[in-house]
Every structure is written in structure tokens, then in C-alpha cells.
Amino acid sequence: MSTLTPSGVLSLSVAERIQLVEDIWDTIVEVPDEVGLTDAQKAEIDRRLDAYHRSPEEGSPWDMVRERILSRQ
């Protein structure tokens, strides 16, 4: 097995680097319990979930949000 150095990563094409990040991410999501959240992050998740439960009709679906973001470019 070869070791990829930081300079070796930079020698990869953008597509190869994206694939590398995706591969790394896939190994991280396999062990979600090892990805800890801070108390502040947990509180923010709880706050947002509570807001959603109080008013689920508010907000925008992802496809609309994505379209708004992409139209700004």
C-alpha cells in the first residue's frame, strides 16, 4: 500500500482529489459514534429541530434553496 503525502495529493487531478475526499468520507460515516459533537453543536441541532416541530410549514425545500443559491452565481 502506498502512502499519499500532502504534495502527492496536490499532484492529483481535481476529479481524483474529489474522489479521495468522498472515499475518506465514506470511511468516516461508517463509524458515526466516533464523530463527536460539541455541546454547542448539540444545542443548535436541538434548537433547529424544535423550531421545525413548532412550524414545519416554514422554510424551503432543498431543491428551492439549491436553485436560489445557484442562481446567484
Buried (B, 14 or more C-beta within 10 A) or exposed (E): EEEEEEEEEEEEEEEEEEEEEEEEEEEEEEEEEEEEEEEEEEEEEEEEEEEEEEEEEEEEEEEEEEEEEEEEE
